[in-house]
Amino acid sequence: MTDFEHERRVHKRVYFSIEDGVVGEFTVKEAEDPVSFVAPILNLSVGGIHFTLEKGQSRDIRIGDVLNLIQIKDRRKLVIVFDIALEVRWVLNHDELDYVGYGCEFKNVPQEVKTRVSQFVEYVFSGKEDSSAELE
């Protein structure tokens, strides 16, 4: 990450590996009907989210597209439920990689959602195992 990219980040973020099993359920409007898909989340902050899809599963998602994030889950339980718009800010699709990465910014985020995401991020940083009590 360059100094410029680092300086643009204003929110604390939490990182996950694919093996961590943290996934988001998204919808994207394709043609007339919204299509739902699930994707691993690689990082999350109050400002946005980075998710990835295997190249064979990737959709025609482009910079500027608007998606909805319906919920975030981990392997054990539902973590956060909301329906919030995301704008795709960048796409990483390199020939050498097996996955396509998407960086998205939350749009028009209600304070309640900001608070819930912030609580989750802080909870992960605290190293606690069960986050359900603080997120409900």
N, CA and C of each residue as an Amber inpcrd file, in Angstrom:
protein
   408
   0.8470000  -1.1740000   0.0000000   0.0000000   0.0000000   0.0000000
   0.8900000   1.2340000   0.0000000   0.5650000   2.1770000  -0.8390000
   1.3520000   3.4060000  -0.9130000   0.9730000   4.3350000   0.2350000
   1.8320000   5.3360000   0.4870000   1.5180000   6.3170000   1.5270000
   0.2180000   7.0310000   1.2200000  -0.0420000   7.3050000  -0.0610000
  -1.2650000   7.9860000  -0.4550000  -2.4910000   7.1510000  -0.0970000
  -2.4590000   5.8480000  -0.4080000  -3.5880000   4.9840000  -0.0850000
  -3.7740000   4.8840000   1.4130000  -2.6690000   4.7840000   2.1400000
  -2.7500000   4.6830000   3.5840000  -3.3710000   5.9470000   4.1790000
  -3.0240000   7.0950000   3.6660000  -3.5500000   8.3540000   4.1740000
  -5.0440000   8.5080000   3.9160000  -5.5610000   7.9050000   2.8560000
  -6.9830000   8.0250000   2.5230000  -7.8660000   7.2500000   3.4870000
  -7.3330000   6.2710000   4.1730000  -8.1330000   5.4590000   5.0740000
  -8.3730000   6.2250000   6.3650000  -9.6410000   6.4340000   6.6720000
  -9.9760000   7.2090000   7.8630000 -10.6230000   6.3580000   8.9460000
 -10.9940000   5.1180000   8.6220000 -11.6750000   4.2540000   9.5820000
 -10.8140000   3.0360000   9.9030000 -10.8760000   2.6210000  11.1580000
 -10.2200000   1.3850000  11.5580000 -10.8920000   0.2370000  10.8130000
 -10.0910000  -0.7070000  10.3300000 -10.6680000  -1.8290000   9.6100000
 -10.1630000  -3.1400000  10.1830000 -10.9470000  -4.1800000   9.9810000
 -10.5890000  -5.5090000  10.4300000 -10.4240000  -6.3750000   9.1810000
  -9.3900000  -7.2440000   9.2060000  -9.0470000  -8.0820000   8.0610000
  -9.4000000  -9.5330000   8.3490000  -9.8130000 -10.2370000   7.3040000
 -10.1430000 -11.6520000   7.3980000  -9.4550000 -12.3900000   6.2600000
  -9.2000000 -13.6780000   6.4760000  -8.7620000 -14.5350000   5.3780000
  -9.9950000 -15.2970000   4.8930000  -9.9010000 -15.8930000   3.7390000
 -11.0130000 -16.7060000   3.2430000 -11.2960000 -17.8350000   4.2250000
 -10.2500000 -18.3810000   4.8280000 -10.4040000 -19.4780000   5.7830000
 -11.1590000 -19.0650000   7.0450000 -11.2000000 -17.7720000   7.3610000
 -11.9470000 -17.3050000   8.5380000 -13.4460000 -17.5340000   8.3700000
 -13.9130000 -17.6560000   7.1540000 -15.3170000 -17.9690000   6.9110000
 -16.2720000 -16.8090000   7.1070000 -15.7990000 -15.5860000   7.0450000
 -16.6880000 -14.4250000   7.1540000 -17.1540000 -14.0930000   5.7450000
 -18.4850000 -14.1360000   5.5500000 -19.0480000 -13.9220000   4.2200000
 -20.1600000 -12.8830000   4.2640000 -20.3750000 -12.2600000   3.1320000
 -21.4800000 -11.3240000   2.9820000 -22.4520000 -11.8400000   1.9550000
 -23.7110000 -11.5490000   2.1760000 -24.7320000 -11.8220000   1.1610000
 -25.0390000 -10.5020000   0.4770000 -24.9190000 -10.4830000  -0.8360000
 -25.0770000  -9.2850000  -1.6380000 -26.1850000  -9.4830000  -2.6630000
 -26.7570000  -8.3920000  -3.1200000 -27.6180000  -8.4320000  -4.2940000
 -27.0890000  -7.4190000  -5.2930000 -27.2450000  -7.7750000  -6.5510000
 -26.8720000  -6.8920000  -7.6510000 -27.9950000  -6.9870000  -8.6720000
 -28.3430000  -5.8570000  -9.2330000 -29.4160000  -5.8590000 -10.2240000
 -28.8150000  -6.2260000 -11.5770000 -29.2310000  -7.3770000 -12.0810000
 -28.8170000  -7.8320000 -13.4030000 -30.0760000  -7.9230000 -14.2450000
 -30.0860000  -7.1940000 -15.3450000 -31.2770000  -7.1080000 -16.1990000
 -32.4230000  -6.5710000 -15.3630000 -33.5290000  -7.2780000 -15.3140000
 -34.7200000  -6.8040000 -14.5970000 -34.7500000  -7.2160000 -13.1270000
 -34.1480000  -8.3570000 -12.8200000 -34.2770000  -8.9300000 -11.4830000
 -32.9830000  -8.8370000 -10.6870000 -33.0950000  -8.5410000  -9.3840000
 -31.8950000  -8.5820000  -8.5440000 -31.4230000 -10.0280000  -8.3880000
 -30.1190000 -10.2220000  -8.3830000 -29.5160000 -11.5360000  -8.2040000
 -28.7240000 -11.5090000  -6.9090000 -28.8890000 -12.5510000  -6.1100000
 -28.2190000 -12.6490000  -4.8210000 -26.9740000 -13.5320000  -4.9640000
 -25.9070000 -13.1920000  -4.2240000 -24.7200000 -14.0360000  -4.1790000
 -24.0420000 -13.8570000  -2.8280000 -23.2330000 -14.8550000  -2.4700000
 -22.4810000 -14.8490000  -1.2250000 -21.0010000 -14.7970000  -1.5820000
 -20.2410000 -13.9620000  -0.8610000 -18.8190000 -13.8030000  -1.1510000
 -18.0260000 -13.6480000   0.1420000 -16.8100000 -14.1930000   0.1770000
 -15.9420000 -13.9850000   1.3380000 -15.5820000 -12.5070000   1.4990000
 -15.5960000 -12.0590000   2.7410000 -15.2010000 -10.6910000   3.0710000
 -13.7480000 -10.7220000   3.5310000 -12.9340000  -9.8430000   2.9400000
 -11.5170000  -9.7790000   3.2930000 -11.2030000  -8.6420000   4.2430000
 -11.9910000  -7.5560000   4.2030000 -11.8600000  -6.5330000   5.2320000
 -13.1270000  -5.7100000   5.3080000 -13.2810000  -5.0690000   6.4620000
 -14.5050000  -4.3370000   6.7660000 -14.1610000  -3.1520000   7.6460000
 -14.7820000  -2.0050000   7.3560000 -14.6790000  -0.8310000   8.2180000
 -16.0190000  -0.1170000   8.1690000 -16.1420000   0.9360000   8.9490000
 -17.3670000   1.7410000   8.9170000 -17.5600000   2.3700000   7.5370000
 -16.4700000   2.5650000   6.8080000 -16.5500000   3.2050000   5.5050000
 -16.8230000   2.2830000   4.3400000 -16.5350000   0.9820000   4.4870000
 -16.7360000   0.1080000   3.3500000 -16.2850000  -1.3140000   3.5940000
 -16.2000000  -2.0590000   2.4860000 -15.9640000  -3.4920000   2.5530000
 -15.1550000  -3.9320000   1.3420000 -14.3480000  -4.9750000   1.5320000
 -13.6050000  -5.6000000   0.4360000 -14.0110000  -7.0630000   0.4300000
 -14.5690000  -7.5140000  -0.7020000 -14.9300000  -8.9190000  -0.8360000
 -14.2880000  -9.4770000  -2.0910000 -14.3490000 -10.7950000  -2.2160000
 -13.7080000 -11.4540000  -3.3460000 -14.5810000 -12.5830000  -3.8680000
 -14.4350000 -12.8700000  -5.1410000 -15.1290000 -13.9810000  -5.7810000
 -14.1270000 -14.7520000  -6.6330000 -14.2920000 -16.0890000  -6.6650000
 -13.4680000 -16.8670000  -7.5790000 -13.7780000 -16.4230000  -9.0000000
 -12.7700000 -16.4570000  -9.8580000 -12.9740000 -15.9820000 -11.2290000
 -14.1340000 -16.6800000 -11.9240000 -14.3160000 -17.9530000 -11.7100000
 -15.4220000 -18.6760000 -12.3320000 -16.7860000 -18.2560000 -11.8040000
 -16.8180000 -17.6590000 -10.6080000 -18.0730000 -17.2200000  -9.9980000
 -18.2810000 -15.7210000 -10.1200000 -17.2670000 -15.0200000 -10.6090000
 -17.3680000 -13.5660000 -10.6140000 -18.4610000 -13.0980000 -11.5580000
 -19.0320000 -11.9910000 -11.2350000 -20.1130000 -11.4050000 -12.0090000
 -19.5680000 -10.2120000 -12.7750000 -20.3920000  -9.6600000 -13.6020000
 -19.9830000  -8.4850000 -14.3680000 -20.1870000  -7.2440000 -13.5010000
 -19.3830000  -7.1440000 -12.4430000 -19.4560000  -6.0220000 -11.5090000
 -18.3420000  -5.0560000 -11.8830000 -18.7020000  -3.7950000 -12.0490000
 -17.7350000  -2.7900000 -12.5010000 -17.6640000  -1.6160000 -11.5300000
 -16.5980000  -0.8580000 -11.6550000 -16.4510000   0.3620000 -10.8570000
 -17.6680000   1.2540000 -11.1170000 -18.2390000   1.7650000 -10.0370000
 -19.4140000   2.6190000 -10.1320000 -20.7270000   1.8820000  -9.9470000
 -20.7290000   0.5450000 -10.0710000 -21.9570000  -0.2220000  -9.8510000
 -22.3880000  -0.1010000  -8.3960000 -23.6880000  -0.2000000  -8.1750000
 -24.2330000  -0.1640000  -6.8180000 -24.7890000  -1.5460000  -6.4830000
 -24.3340000  -2.0880000  -5.3600000 -24.7860000  -3.3750000  -4.8390000
 -25.4830000  -3.1210000  -3.5160000 -26.1800000  -4.1140000  -3.0100000
 -26.7120000  -4.0530000  -1.6530000 -26.0660000  -5.1610000  -0.8400000
 -25.6150000  -4.8070000   0.3460000 -25.1150000  -5.7840000   1.3060000
 -26.2790000  -6.1100000   2.2310000 -26.6950000  -7.3650000   2.2260000
 -27.8710000  -7.7850000   2.9980000 -27.4760000  -8.1950000   4.4150000
 -26.4150000  -9.0040000   4.5190000 -25.9910000  -9.4680000   5.8400000
 -24.5480000  -9.9520000   5.7920000 -23.9600000 -10.0420000   6.9680000
 -22.6230000 -10.5970000   7.1420000 -22.7360000 -11.7310000   8.1390000
 -22.1180000 -12.8700000   7.8330000 -22.1400000 -14.0270000   8.7240000
 -20.7300000 -14.5560000   8.9040000 -20.5540000 -15.2810000   9.9960000
 -19.3350000 -16.0570000  10.1250000 -19.7400000 -17.5220000  10.1980000
 -18.8030000 -18.3940000  10.4850000 -19.0960000 -19.8340000  10.4700000
 -20.0930000 -20.2550000  11.5390000 -20.1500000 -19.5130000  12.6180000
 -20.9600000 -19.9450000  13.7560000 -22.3830000 -19.4130000  13.7510000
 -22.5510000 -18.1800000  13.2800000 -23.8670000 -17.5500000  13.4340000
 -23.9470000 -16.3020000  12.5710000 -25.1140000 -15.7250000  12.5460000
 -25.3100000 -14.4450000  11.8840000 -24.6140000 -13.3610000  12.7000000
 -23.8920000 -12.4860000  12.0300000 -23.1400000 -11.4600000  12.7510000
 -23.8460000 -10.1110000  12.6550000 -24.0880000  -9.6270000  11.4560000
 -24.7300000  -8.3260000  11.2720000 -25.7860000  -8.4630000  10.1750000
 -26.9730000  -7.9280000  10.4240000 -28.0200000  -7.9120000   9.4140000
 -28.3490000  -6.4710000   9.0830000 -28.3170000  -6.1520000   7.8040000
 -28.7660000  -4.8490000   7.3210000 -28.8980000  -4.9050000   5.8160000
 -29.5140000  -3.9170000   5.2670000 -29.6450000  -3.8090000   3.8130000
 -29.1430000  -2.4210000   3.4660000 -27.9110000  -2.3540000   2.9780000
 -27.2860000  -1.0630000   2.7300000 -26.6280000  -1.0490000   1.3590000
 -26.7020000   0.0890000   0.7040000 -26.1150000   0.2310000  -0.6290000
 -24.6010000   0.3900000  -0.5410000 -23.9200000  -0.1880000  -1.5120000
 -22.4650000  -0.0850000  -1.6540000 -22.1590000   0.3750000  -3.0690000
 -21.1720000   1.2330000  -3.2040000 -20.6980000   1.5950000  -4.5350000
 -19.3360000   0.9570000  -4.7470000 -19.1680000   0.2600000  -5.8650000
 -17.8950000  -0.3640000  -6.1900000 -16.9090000   0.7350000  -6.5490000
 -15.8150000   0.8150000  -5.7870000 -14.7970000   1.8560000  -5.9980000
 -13.5860000   1.3400000  -6.7590000 -13.2940000   0.0430000  -6.6260000
 -12.1890000  -0.5390000  -7.3720000 -12.4210000  -2.0310000  -7.5750000
 -11.8100000  -2.5580000  -8.6390000 -11.8690000  -3.9910000  -8.9620000
 -10.4460000  -4.4410000  -9.2480000 -10.0160000  -5.5310000  -8.6160000
  -8.7030000  -6.1140000  -8.8650000  -8.9090000  -7.4560000  -9.5520000
  -8.5990000  -7.4990000 -10.8450000  -8.7650000  -8.7140000 -11.6400000
  -7.4740000  -8.9240000 -12.4280000  -6.5310000  -9.5790000 -11.7770000
  -5.2190000  -9.8040000 -12.3800000  -5.1460000 -11.2280000 -12.9270000
  -4.5040000 -11.3970000 -14.0720000  -4.3880000 -12.7130000 -14.7090000
  -3.7570000 -13.7580000 -13.7960000  -2.8510000 -13.3440000 -12.9310000
  -2.1280000 -14.2730000 -12.0640000  -2.9570000 -14.7370000 -10.8590000
  -4.0710000 -14.0890000 -10.5820000  -4.8740000 -14.4050000  -9.4010000
  -6.0630000 -15.2800000  -9.7580000  -6.4790000 -16.1210000  -8.7990000
  -7.6480000 -16.9810000  -8.9880000  -8.9420000 -16.2950000  -8.5650000
  -8.8170000 -15.1490000  -7.9120000  -9.9720000 -14.4210000  -7.3980000
 -10.0050000 -13.0090000  -7.9710000 -11.2090000 -12.4390000  -7.9900000
 -11.4010000 -11.0340000  -8.3380000 -11.7740000 -10.3280000  -7.0430000
 -11.0930000  -9.2270000  -6.7260000 -11.3760000  -8.4650000  -5.5160000
 -12.1750000  -7.2160000  -5.8380000 -13.0900000  -6.8690000  -4.9370000
 -13.9540000  -5.7000000  -5.1130000 -13.8900000  -4.8460000  -3.8530000
 -13.5490000  -3.5890000  -4.0080000 -13.5440000  -2.6470000  -2.9070000
 -14.7450000  -1.7380000  -3.0280000 -15.5540000  -1.6890000  -1.9920000
 -16.8140000  -0.9440000  -2.0440000 -16.9210000   0.0350000  -0.8810000
 -17.5690000   1.1420000  -1.1510000 -17.8280000   2.1650000  -0.1430000
 -19.3110000   2.1300000   0.2160000 -19.6040000   2.1530000   1.5260000
 -20.9960000   2.2360000   1.9550000 -21.5680000   3.5780000   1.5360000
 -22.8190000   3.5930000   1.0850000 -23.4890000   4.8130000   0.6500000
 -24.6560000   5.1190000   1.5850000 -24.7820000   6.3820000   1.9860000
 -25.9120000   6.8450000   2.8070000 -26.1440000   5.9310000   4.0070000
 -25.1150000   5.7830000   4.8090000 -25.1640000   4.8560000   5.9310000
 -25.8810000   5.4750000   7.1230000 -26.9690000   4.8520000   7.5860000
 -27.6270000   5.3360000   8.7980000 -26.6990000   5.1730000  10.0050000
 -26.8420000   6.0390000  10.9830000 -25.9850000   5.9980000  12.1680000
 -26.0580000   4.6420000  12.8630000 -27.2110000   4.0200000  12.8970000
 -27.3670000   2.7080000  13.5390000 -26.4430000   1.6720000  12.8950000
 -26.3530000   1.6900000  11.5680000 -25.4930000   0.7390000  10.8620000
 -24.0250000   1.0550000  11.1340000 -23.6650000   2.3280000  11.1120000
 -22.2840000   2.7130000  11.4320000 -21.9050000   2.2040000  12.8150000
 -22.8040000   2.3500000  13.7520000 -22.5460000   1.9120000  15.1210000
 -22.3620000   0.4040000  15.1760000 -23.2190000  -0.3530000  14.4940000
 -23.1290000  -1.8140000  14.5040000 -21.8340000  -2.2990000  13.8540000
 -21.4550000  -1.7030000  12.7400000 -20.2070000  -2.0900000  12.0740000
 -19.0230000  -1.7270000  12.9670000 -19.0440000  -0.5460000  13.5380000
 -17.9670000  -0.1050000  14.4200000 -17.8310000  -1.0410000  15.6220000
 -18.9560000  -1.4470000  16.2120000 -18.9220000  -2.3800000  17.3370000
 -18.2870000  -3.7090000  16.9220000 -18.6690000  -4.1780000  15.7420000
 -18.1160000  -5.4370000  15.2670000 -16.6050000  -5.3260000  15.0520000
 -16.1750000  -4.2660000  14.4130000 -14.7410000  -4.0580000  14.1680000
 -13.9940000  -4.0000000  15.5000000 -14.4960000  -3.2280000  16.4400000
 -13.8430000  -3.1360000  17.7500000 -13.8360000  -4.4820000  18.4600000
 -14.9180000  -5.2250000  18.3280000 -15.0130000  -6.5240000  18.9710000
 -13.9640000  -7.4790000  18.4200000 -13.7860000  -7.4950000  17.1090000
 -12.7670000  -8.3560000  16.5130000 -11.3900000  -7.9530000  17.0070000
 -11.1300000  -6.6410000  17.1080000  -9.8380000  -6.1710000  17.6040000
  -9.6160000  -6.5820000  19.0550000 -10.6860000  -6.7240000  19.8150000
 -10.5360000  -7.0750000  21.2270000 -10.1570000  -8.5420000  21.4180000
 -10.3480000  -9.3780000  20.3700000  -9.9640000 -10.7840000  20.4400000
 -10.9700000 -11.6700000  21.1200000 -12.1890000 -11.1730000  21.3630000
 -13.2060000 -11.9920000  22.0110000 -13.7490000 -13.0120000  21.0250000
 -14.2100000 -14.1490000  21.5550000 -14.6870000 -15.2350000  20.7010000
 -16.1270000 -15.0700000  20.2600000 -17.0170000 -14.6360000  21.1260000
 -18.4510000 -14.6100000  20.8040000 -18.9280000 -13.1730000  20.7470000
 -19.2490000 -12.6950000  19.5600000 -19.6150000 -11.2920000  19.3930000
 -21.1180000 -11.0640000  19.3880000 -21.9280000 -12.0890000  19.5150000
 -23.3640000 -11.9260000  19.3410000 -23.9790000 -10.9800000  20.3660000
 -23.5120000 -11.0020000  21.6020000 -24.1160000 -10.1700000  22.6460000
 -23.9780000  -8.6970000  22.3500000 -22.8840000  -8.2840000  21.7500000
 -22.6640000  -6.8790000  21.5180000 -23.2730000  -6.3790000  20.2180000
 -23.7650000  -7.2650000  19.3780000 -24.2580000  -6.8580000  18.0690000
 -25.7600000  -6.8850000  17.9440000 -26.4310000  -7.4580000  18.8990000
 -27.8900000  -7.5590000  18.7980000 -28.5600000  -6.2940000  19.2600000
